[in-house]
Amino acid sequence: MGYAPNQWDLLVKRAEASGYSKDLLRQLGLSNQEGTRDFFRDRVMFTIHNLSGKVAAFAGRTMSTDKKIPKYINSPETAVYVKNKILYGAFQARKSIRQKDECILVEGYMDVISLYQAGVENVVASSGTSLTEGQLQLIKRNTSNLKILYDGDPAGIKAALRGLDLALEQDLNVRIALLPEGEDPDSYVQKVGTEAFLEYMDRESKDFILFKTNLLLAETQGDPIKKAGLIKDIVGSISKVPDPIKRSVYLKECSALLEVSEPALVAESNKLIGKTLRKQAEKEAREPGSASDTGRSFPNPEMLVPDPEWEKPEKPISRDDAFQERDIVRLLVQFGDRKMDDGTPVAQLILSDIEDLIEAFDAQLYARVVRDCYQRLLDGKLPDKDFFMSHESKAVSSLAVDLLTSPWDMSPNWEEKWGYPLQNQPMPDLNIDADMHYVVDMFKLRKLKKMCDVINPARIKEAFAAGEDEKAMNYMRVQVKIQEVRNEIARRRNLTVLP
């Protein structure tokens, strides 16, 4: 800590006398734009270090009682200080965080200093701002366990909730503890001592589901509309969790706490995850060759580079194309290792049938699943559910969870209400053969139609006009072959294909 005296230009004059230029002082936010006045005056100063221990910025707390003066001011962002990528105390706390495998997050600078002096060294502060992805990634480098410790007043509670979803997206194990009302970490550790303080944190810290549910549930008593909103809010947070097993456990807890059926929560969670994955697939389709994984890179990005002969479209793929590709992936994930009557695995039957079209998948996520499945077969292994659930790509594992946890059930109305048992429609897992052939046929039909659109009469005409007769004849032979295969599938499915 330090102090900036209540003088207009003390730092400016001292810096100039030491050989520092006014331009540098302006760039670092230590003076006004004219370089004539100090930026920090009459304030207690806190030094902010980067992860290598170098001074990156300052924060100043006013010594004035004037309510019109900001309590804290920080250095502006500069080339060496990006606020959303720095945590106060991170450099000093890094070793302790790794040793204890836990990071304690508080709000203020004094909270960090008081706790550190009391022997609680694995502590950092968000410096009074909402948590950012960059700050959480700093924590993730050293531990996966985050304990958020905020004041027990309404502002502290809201601050705790604001950073929650971002922390969950980073796959951090989040627990939250609120101090008694009227206390902050600085005052409380001085009041009760280090040992009692640590005991309180261990006793009062709650898993985020319990914390958020208990906190908000009291506000919904007797109001079903508010309760429905609460459920959506909590399931929205759960859907951010990348780990499918943890997500499943949270949904089970939420079901018991809110007295809502687990399948309903699973369905809502899957809907939200599906929406996120669709947006990701559309983004990947717009950016060919990108291995984007919602901000993360695939461990093996070269798997996603498209074959030059099949350039991915610059615009999002159509809903129908995405549906057909997803349907292929659904069968591979749900039944890939299932063996048919002749002992051939479903994945082998599908992939051998569409082998020539494997590189024609437009959605990068679905292409990743198909290629990895194909490679696994080449390696002499079956693509079972565990392979997809524990996949190195979080996008693939999330997709697998979505496909595997979306339950199907026949409506009971026919038998219970009308007395007519449904006899001619087997459950999907008992109808794999018919389902597989239908899905593959519809997938082929769409891809063949797109190939026909590429090799169209206009293109053939252009080749003839350019004197490239051999090329034009090749186009025609390919087009005829494609149309023959397309028409055969259409006849088999009793469909009419327009020319």
C-alpha positions as CSV (number, residue, x, y, z in Angstrom):
1,M,0.0,0.0,0.0
2,G,1.0,3.6,-0.5
3,Y,-0.3,7.1,-0.4
4,A,-0.8,9.9,-2.9
5,P,-0.7,13.3,-1.1
6,N,-3.3,15.9,-1.7
7,Q,-1.1,17.9,-4.1
8,W,-1.8,18.7,-7.8
9,D,1.4,17.8,-9.4
10,L,3.8,16.1,-7.0
11,L,4.1,12.9,-9.0
12,V,4.4,14.7,-12.3
13,K,7.3,16.9,-11.0
14,R,9.1,13.9,-9.4
15,A,8.7,11.8,-12.5
16,E,10.0,14.6,-14.8
17,A,12.9,15.2,-12.4
18,S,13.8,11.5,-12.7
19,G,13.8,11.6,-16.5
20,Y,10.3,10.3,-17.3
21,S,8.4,12.0,-20.2
22,K,5.0,13.6,-19.9
23,D,3.8,11.4,-22.8
24,L,4.7,8.2,-20.9
25,L,2.8,9.5,-17.8
26,R,-0.3,10.2,-20.0
27,Q,-0.1,6.8,-21.6
28,L,0.0,5.1,-18.2
29,G,-2.9,7.1,-16.8
30,L,-0.7,8.7,-14.1
31,S,-1.4,12.3,-15.2
32,N,-4.1,14.3,-17.0
33,Q,-4.0,14.6,-20.8
34,E,-2.1,17.8,-20.6
35,G,0.5,16.2,-18.3
36,T,0.2,18.9,-15.7
37,R,-1.7,17.3,-12.9
38,D,-1.5,13.9,-11.1
39,F,-4.3,11.5,-11.7
40,F,-4.3,10.1,-8.1
41,R,-4.5,12.7,-5.3
42,D,-5.3,12.3,-1.6
43,R,-5.8,8.6,-1.9
44,V,-4.6,5.4,-0.3
45,M,-2.8,3.6,-3.1
46,F,-3.0,-0.1,-4.0
47,T,-0.4,-1.6,-6.4
48,I,-1.8,-4.0,-9.0
49,H,0.7,-6.6,-10.3
50,N,0.5,-8.8,-13.3
51,L,1.2,-12.6,-13.1
52,S,4.9,-12.1,-13.5
53,G,5.0,-9.7,-10.5
54,K,5.5,-6.5,-12.5
55,V,3.5,-3.4,-11.6
56,A,0.7,-3.0,-14.1
57,A,-1.6,-0.4,-12.6
58,F,-2.8,1.3,-9.4
59,A,-6.1,1.8,-7.5
60,G,-6.7,4.6,-5.2
61,R,-9.2,4.9,-2.3
62,T,-10.3,8.4,-1.4
63,M,-9.5,9.9,2.0
64,S,-12.3,12.4,1.7
65,T,-15.8,12.0,3.3
66,D,-17.4,13.9,0.3
67,K,-20.0,11.5,-1.1
68,K,-19.7,13.1,-4.6
69,I,-16.1,11.8,-4.9
70,P,-15.7,8.2,-6.2
71,K,-14.6,5.9,-3.4
72,Y,-12.2,4.1,-5.7
73,I,-10.6,5.0,-9.0
74,N,-8.4,2.8,-11.1
75,S,-5.7,3.3,-13.7
76,P,-7.2,3.4,-17.1
77,E,-6.6,0.4,-19.4
78,T,-3.2,0.6,-21.1
79,A,-0.9,-1.6,-23.1
80,V,0.3,-3.2,-19.8
81,Y,-3.1,-3.2,-17.9
82,V,-6.2,-5.0,-19.2
83,K,-8.6,-4.9,-16.3
84,N,-10.6,-8.0,-17.3
85,K,-7.5,-10.2,-17.4
86,I,-6.0,-9.3,-14.0
87,L,-7.0,-10.2,-10.5
88,Y,-5.7,-8.3,-7.5
89,G,-3.3,-10.4,-5.5
90,A,-3.0,-13.2,-8.1
91,F,0.8,-13.0,-8.3
92,Q,1.2,-13.2,-4.5
93,A,-1.5,-15.9,-4.1
94,R,-0.5,-18.2,-6.9
95,K,1.8,-20.5,-4.9
96,S,-0.7,-20.9,-2.1
97,I,-3.6,-21.5,-4.5
98,R,-1.7,-24.4,-6.1
99,Q,-0.7,-25.9,-2.7
100,K,-4.3,-25.8,-1.3
101,D,-5.9,-26.5,-4.6
102,E,-8.5,-23.8,-4.0
103,C,-8.9,-20.1,-4.8
104,I,-10.9,-17.8,-2.5
105,L,-12.4,-14.9,-4.4
106,V,-13.4,-11.6,-2.6
107,E,-14.4,-8.2,-3.7
108,G,-12.0,-5.6,-2.4
109,Y,-8.4,-4.8,-2.0
110,M,-8.5,-4.5,1.8
111,D,-10.2,-7.9,2.0
112,V,-7.2,-9.5,0.2
113,I,-4.7,-7.7,2.4
114,S,-6.4,-8.5,5.7
115,L,-6.9,-12.2,4.8
116,Y,-3.3,-12.5,3.6
117,Q,-2.0,-10.9,6.8
118,A,-4.2,-13.4,8.8
119,G,-2.5,-16.3,7.0
120,V,-5.2,-16.9,4.4
121,E,-2.9,-16.5,1.4
122,N,-4.9,-18.3,-1.4
123,V,-7.1,-15.2,-1.9
124,V,-7.6,-12.8,-4.9
125,A,-10.1,-10.0,-5.6
126,S,-12.1,-9.1,-8.6
127,S,-11.4,-5.4,-7.8
128,G,-15.0,-4.4,-7.5
129,T,-15.9,-5.4,-11.0
130,S,-18.0,-8.3,-12.3
131,L,-16.1,-11.4,-13.0
132,T,-14.8,-11.9,-16.5
133,E,-13.8,-14.9,-18.6
134,G,-10.2,-13.7,-18.6
135,Q,-10.1,-13.5,-14.8
136,L,-11.6,-16.9,-14.4
137,Q,-9.1,-18.4,-16.8
138,L,-6.3,-17.1,-14.5
139,I,-7.8,-19.0,-11.7
140,K,-8.3,-22.1,-13.8
141,R,-4.5,-22.2,-14.5
142,N,-3.9,-22.9,-10.9
143,T,-6.9,-24.8,-9.6
144,S,-10.4,-26.0,-10.5
145,N,-11.9,-25.2,-7.1
146,L,-13.3,-21.7,-6.6
147,K,-14.8,-20.4,-3.4
148,I,-16.6,-17.1,-3.7
149,L,-16.7,-15.1,-0.5
150,Y,-18.8,-12.0,-0.6
151,D,-20.6,-9.7,1.9
152,G,-24.0,-10.8,3.1
153,D,-25.8,-7.7,2.0
154,P,-28.0,-7.6,-1.2
155,A,-25.2,-6.1,-3.3
156,G,-22.8,-8.9,-2.2
157,I,-25.4,-11.5,-3.1
158,K,-26.0,-10.1,-6.5
159,A,-22.2,-9.8,-7.1
160,A,-21.9,-13.5,-6.3
161,L,-24.6,-14.5,-8.7
162,R,-23.3,-12.3,-11.6
163,G,-20.1,-14.2,-12.0
164,L,-21.6,-17.7,-11.4
165,D,-22.5,-18.7,-14.9
166,L,-19.1,-17.6,-16.3
167,A,-17.3,-19.7,-13.6
168,L,-19.4,-22.7,-14.5
169,E,-18.6,-22.4,-18.2
170,Q,-14.9,-22.6,-17.3
171,D,-15.7,-26.0,-15.6
172,L,-14.8,-24.6,-12.2
173,N,-16.1,-26.3,-9.1
174,V,-17.9,-23.3,-7.5
175,R,-18.9,-22.9,-3.9
176,I,-20.3,-19.7,-2.4
177,A,-20.1,-18.4,1.2
178,L,-21.8,-15.2,2.4
179,L,-20.6,-13.5,5.6
180,P,-22.9,-12.4,8.4
181,E,-24.9,-9.3,7.5
182,G,-22.9,-6.1,8.1
183,E,-19.5,-7.9,7.9
184,D,-16.9,-8.1,5.1
185,P,-13.9,-10.4,5.0
186,D,-11.6,-7.6,6.3
187,S,-13.8,-6.9,9.4
188,Y,-14.8,-10.5,10.0
189,V,-11.3,-12.0,10.1
190,Q,-10.2,-9.3,12.5
191,K,-13.2,-9.9,14.6
192,V,-13.1,-13.7,15.0
193,G,-9.5,-14.7,14.1
194,T,-8.1,-16.9,11.3
195,E,-9.1,-20.3,12.7
196,A,-12.7,-19.3,13.3
197,F,-12.8,-17.6,10.0
198,L,-11.7,-20.7,8.1
199,E,-14.1,-22.9,10.0
200,Y,-17.0,-20.5,9.1
201,M,-16.1,-20.6,5.4
202,D,-16.0,-24.4,5.4
203,R,-19.2,-24.7,7.3
204,E,-21.2,-22.0,5.4
205,S,-19.9,-22.5,1.9
206,K,-22.6,-24.1,-0.3
207,D,-22.6,-25.7,-3.7
208,F,-24.0,-23.3,-6.2
209,I,-27.2,-25.2,-6.8
210,L,-28.1,-25.2,-3.1
211,F,-27.0,-21.6,-2.7
212,K,-28.9,-20.2,-5.7
213,T,-32.0,-22.4,-5.1
214,N,-32.3,-21.6,-1.4
215,L,-31.7,-17.9,-2.0
216,L,-34.3,-17.5,-4.7
217,L,-36.9,-20.0,-3.5
218,A,-38.1,-17.8,-0.7
219,E,-39.1,-15.1,-3.3
220,T,-41.4,-17.5,-5.1
221,Q,-43.6,-18.7,-2.3
222,G,-47.2,-19.0,-3.5
223,D,-46.4,-17.7,-7.0
224,P,-46.1,-20.5,-9.6
225,I,-45.1,-18.0,-12.3
226,K,-42.1,-16.8,-10.3
227,K,-41.2,-20.4,-9.5
228,A,-41.3,-21.3,-13.2
229,G,-38.9,-18.4,-13.8
230,L,-36.6,-19.6,-11.0
231,I,-36.5,-23.1,-12.4
232,K,-35.5,-21.8,-15.8
233,D,-32.9,-19.6,-14.2
234,I,-31.3,-22.4,-12.3
235,V,-31.5,-24.9,-15.2
236,G,-29.9,-22.2,-17.4
237,S,-27.0,-22.1,-15.0
238,I,-26.7,-25.9,-14.9
239,S,-26.7,-26.0,-18.7
240,K,-23.4,-24.0,-18.6
241,V,-21.6,-26.9,-16.9
242,P,-19.4,-28.7,-19.5
243,D,-19.1,-31.9,-17.6
244,P,-22.1,-34.1,-18.4
245,I,-21.8,-36.1,-15.2
246,K,-21.8,-33.1,-13.0
247,R,-24.6,-31.6,-15.0
248,S,-26.7,-34.8,-14.4
249,V,-26.0,-34.7,-10.7
250,Y,-27.0,-31.0,-10.5
251,L,-30.3,-31.7,-12.3
252,K,-31.1,-34.5,-9.9
253,E,-30.4,-32.2,-6.9
254,C,-32.5,-29.4,-8.5
255,S,-35.4,-31.9,-9.0
256,A,-35.5,-32.8,-5.3
257,L,-35.1,-29.2,-4.1
258,L,-37.7,-27.7,-6.3
259,E,-40.1,-30.7,-6.4
260,V,-40.1,-30.8,-10.2
261,S,-39.7,-34.0,-12.2
262,E,-36.2,-34.7,-13.3
263,P,-37.2,-35.5,-17.0
264,A,-38.7,-32.1,-17.3
265,L,-35.5,-30.5,-16.1
266,V,-33.4,-32.7,-18.4
267,A,-35.6,-31.7,-21.3
268,E,-35.2,-28.0,-20.5
269,S,-31.5,-28.4,-20.1
270,N,-31.1,-30.3,-23.4
271,K,-33.1,-27.6,-25.1
272,L,-30.7,-24.9,-23.9
273,I,-27.6,-27.0,-24.7
274,G,-29.0,-27.8,-28.2
275,K,-29.6,-24.1,-28.9
276,T,-26.0,-23.3,-27.9
277,L,-24.7,-26.2,-30.1
278,R,-26.8,-25.1,-33.1
279,K,-25.3,-21.6,-32.8
280,Q,-21.8,-23.1,-32.6
281,A,-22.5,-25.3,-35.6
282,E,-23.7,-22.3,-37.6
283,K,-20.6,-20.3,-36.6
284,E,-18.3,-23.2,-37.7
285,A,-20.2,-23.5,-41.0
286,R,-19.6,-19.8,-41.6
287,E,-15.9,-20.1,-40.8
288,P,-14.5,-23.1,-42.7
289,G,-11.6,-24.9,-41.0
290,S,-12.3,-23.2,-37.7
291,A,-11.9,-25.5,-34.7
292,S,-13.8,-23.2,-32.4
293,D,-15.2,-24.9,-29.3
294,T,-17.1,-22.1,-27.7
295,G,-13.9,-20.3,-27.0
296,R,-11.7,-23.4,-26.6
297,S,-9.6,-25.1,-29.3
298,F,-10.1,-28.7,-30.2
299,P,-7.0,-30.7,-29.1
300,N,-6.7,-32.1,-32.7
301,P,-7.8,-29.2,-34.9
302,E,-6.5,-30.7,-38.2
303,M,-9.4,-33.2,-38.0
304,L,-11.7,-30.3,-38.7
305,V,-10.0,-28.9,-41.8
306,P,-12.3,-29.6,-44.8
307,D,-11.1,-31.4,-47.8
308,P,-10.4,-28.9,-50.6
309,E,-12.9,-30.7,-52.9
310,W,-15.7,-30.1,-50.5
311,E,-15.5,-26.4,-49.5
312,K,-17.7,-25.5,-46.6
313,P,-20.3,-22.8,-47.4
314,E,-19.6,-19.3,-46.1
315,K,-23.2,-19.0,-45.0
316,P,-24.9,-21.1,-42.3
317,I,-26.2,-24.5,-43.5
318,S,-29.9,-25.0,-44.0
319,R,-32.0,-26.4,-41.2
320,D,-32.8,-29.5,-43.3
321,D,-29.1,-30.2,-44.0
322,A,-28.3,-29.8,-40.3
323,F,-31.2,-32.1,-39.4
324,Q,-30.1,-34.9,-41.7
325,E,-26.5,-34.7,-40.6
326,R,-27.5,-34.6,-36.9
327,D,-29.7,-37.7,-37.6
328,I,-26.7,-39.6,-38.8
329,V,-24.7,-38.6,-35.7
330,R,-27.7,-39.5,-33.5
331,L,-27.5,-43.1,-34.7
332,L,-23.7,-43.3,-34.4
333,V,-23.8,-42.0,-30.8
334,Q,-26.9,-43.9,-29.6
335,F,-26.3,-47.2,-31.4
336,G,-22.9,-47.2,-33.0
337,D,-21.6,-50.2,-31.1
338,R,-24.9,-52.2,-31.4
339,K,-24.5,-55.3,-33.5
340,M,-27.1,-56.4,-36.0
341,D,-28.3,-60.0,-36.6
342,D,-25.2,-60.7,-38.8
343,G,-22.9,-59.4,-36.1
344,T,-22.0,-56.2,-38.0
345,P,-21.9,-53.0,-35.8
346,V,-24.4,-50.2,-36.7
347,A,-21.5,-47.7,-37.1
348,Q,-19.8,-49.9,-39.7
349,L,-23.0,-50.4,-41.7
350,I,-23.7,-46.6,-41.7
351,L,-20.2,-45.4,-42.4
352,S,-19.5,-48.0,-45.1
353,D,-22.7,-46.9,-46.8
354,I,-21.9,-43.2,-46.7
355,E,-18.1,-43.6,-47.0
356,D,-18.0,-41.4,-50.2
357,L,-19.9,-38.7,-48.4
358,I,-18.0,-38.5,-45.1
359,E,-16.2,-35.3,-46.3
360,A,-19.5,-33.8,-47.4
361,F,-20.7,-32.9,-43.9
362,D,-21.3,-29.2,-43.7
363,A,-21.5,-28.7,-39.9
364,Q,-18.0,-29.0,-38.4
365,L,-19.3,-30.5,-35.1
366,Y,-21.1,-33.3,-36.9
367,A,-18.1,-33.8,-39.2
368,R,-15.9,-34.2,-36.2
369,V,-18.1,-37.0,-34.7
370,V,-18.3,-38.9,-38.0
371,R,-14.5,-38.7,-38.7
372,D,-13.6,-39.8,-35.2
373,C,-16.1,-42.6,-35.4
374,Y,-14.7,-43.7,-38.7
375,Q,-11.1,-43.6,-37.4
376,R,-12.1,-45.7,-34.3
377,L,-13.5,-48.4,-36.6
378,L,-10.2,-48.3,-38.6
379,D,-8.4,-48.8,-35.3
380,G,-10.4,-52.0,-34.6
381,K,-12.5,-50.4,-31.8
382,L,-16.3,-49.8,-31.5
383,P,-17.6,-46.3,-31.0
384,D,-19.5,-46.9,-27.8
385,K,-21.3,-44.4,-25.7
386,D,-18.4,-43.9,-23.3
387,F,-16.2,-42.9,-26.2
388,F,-18.5,-40.0,-27.1
389,M,-19.3,-39.1,-23.5
390,S,-15.7,-38.8,-22.5
391,H,-14.5,-37.3,-25.8
392,E,-11.6,-34.9,-25.8
393,S,-13.8,-32.2,-27.3
394,K,-16.3,-30.7,-24.9
395,A,-18.6,-29.8,-27.8
396,V,-18.7,-33.5,-28.9
397,S,-19.2,-34.8,-25.3
398,S,-22.0,-32.2,-24.7
399,L,-23.7,-33.2,-28.0
400,A,-23.4,-36.9,-26.9
401,V,-25.1,-36.1,-23.6
402,D,-27.8,-34.2,-25.4
403,L,-28.5,-37.2,-27.7
404,L,-28.2,-39.8,-25.0
405,T,-30.3,-38.0,-22.3
406,S,-33.2,-37.0,-24.6
407,P,-35.7,-39.7,-23.5
408,W,-38.4,-41.0,-25.8
409,D,-41.6,-42.5,-24.7
410,M,-44.8,-43.5,-26.4
411,S,-47.9,-41.5,-25.4
412,P,-49.9,-43.4,-22.9
413,N,-53.2,-41.9,-24.2
414,W,-53.9,-44.5,-26.8
415,E,-54.1,-47.4,-24.3
416,E,-54.9,-45.6,-21.0
417,K,-57.5,-43.2,-22.5
418,W,-58.9,-45.0,-25.5
419,G,-58.1,-48.6,-24.7
420,Y,-56.2,-49.1,-28.0
421,P,-52.7,-50.5,-27.4
422,L,-50.1,-49.2,-29.9
423,Q,-48.9,-52.3,-31.7
424,N,-47.4,-51.2,-35.0
425,Q,-44.8,-48.7,-33.9
426,P,-41.8,-50.2,-32.0
427,M,-39.6,-48.1,-29.7
428,P,-36.6,-46.5,-31.5
429,D,-34.1,-48.8,-29.8
430,L,-36.0,-51.8,-31.1
431,N,-36.4,-50.3,-34.6
432,I,-32.8,-49.7,-35.5
433,D,-32.6,-51.5,-38.8
434,A,-35.5,-49.5,-40.4
435,D,-34.5,-46.3,-38.7
436,M,-30.9,-46.6,-39.9
437,H,-31.8,-47.3,-43.6
438,Y,-34.3,-44.5,-43.6
439,V,-31.9,-41.9,-42.1
440,V,-29.0,-42.9,-44.5
441,D,-31.3,-42.7,-47.5
442,M,-32.6,-39.3,-46.6
443,F,-29.0,-38.1,-45.9
444,K,-27.8,-39.4,-49.3
445,L,-30.8,-37.9,-51.0
446,R,-30.0,-34.3,-49.8
447,K,-26.3,-34.6,-50.5
448,L,-26.9,-36.0,-54.0
449,K,-29.4,-33.1,-54.7
450,K,-26.7,-30.6,-53.7
451,M,-24.2,-32.4,-56.0
452,C,-26.7,-32.1,-58.9
453,D,-27.1,-28.4,-58.1
454,V,-23.3,-28.0,-58.4
455,I,-23.1,-29.9,-61.7
456,N,-26.0,-28.1,-63.4
457,P,-26.9,-27.6,-67.1
458,A,-25.5,-24.0,-67.0
459,R,-22.1,-25.3,-65.9
460,I,-22.1,-27.9,-68.7
461,K,-23.2,-25.3,-71.2
462,E,-20.3,-23.0,-70.1
463,A,-17.8,-25.8,-70.6
464,F,-19.0,-26.4,-74.1
465,A,-19.0,-22.7,-74.9
466,A,-15.4,-22.5,-73.7
467,G,-14.4,-25.4,-76.0
468,E,-13.8,-27.8,-73.1
469,D,-15.8,-30.6,-74.7
470,E,-14.1,-33.4,-72.7
471,K,-14.8,-31.6,-69.4
472,A,-18.4,-31.0,-70.4
473,M,-18.9,-34.7,-71.2
474,N,-17.4,-35.7,-67.9
475,Y,-19.8,-33.3,-66.2
476,M,-22.7,-35.0,-68.0
477,R,-21.6,-38.5,-67.1
478,V,-21.3,-37.6,-63.5
479,Q,-24.7,-35.9,-63.5
480,V,-26.4,-38.9,-65.1
481,K,-24.9,-41.2,-62.5
482,I,-25.9,-39.0,-59.6
483,Q,-29.4,-38.7,-60.9
484,E,-29.7,-42.5,-61.3
485,V,-28.7,-43.1,-57.7
486,R,-30.9,-40.3,-56.5
487,N,-33.9,-41.6,-58.4
488,E,-33.3,-45.1,-57.0
489,I,-33.4,-43.9,-53.5
490,A,-36.5,-41.8,-54.2
491,R,-38.3,-44.9,-55.7
492,R,-37.3,-46.9,-52.6
493,R,-38.8,-44.3,-50.3
494,N,-41.8,-43.6,-52.5
495,L,-40.8,-40.0,-53.0
496,T,-41.1,-37.7,-55.9
497,V,-37.9,-35.8,-56.8
498,L,-38.3,-32.8,-59.0
499,P,-35.7,-32.4,-61.8
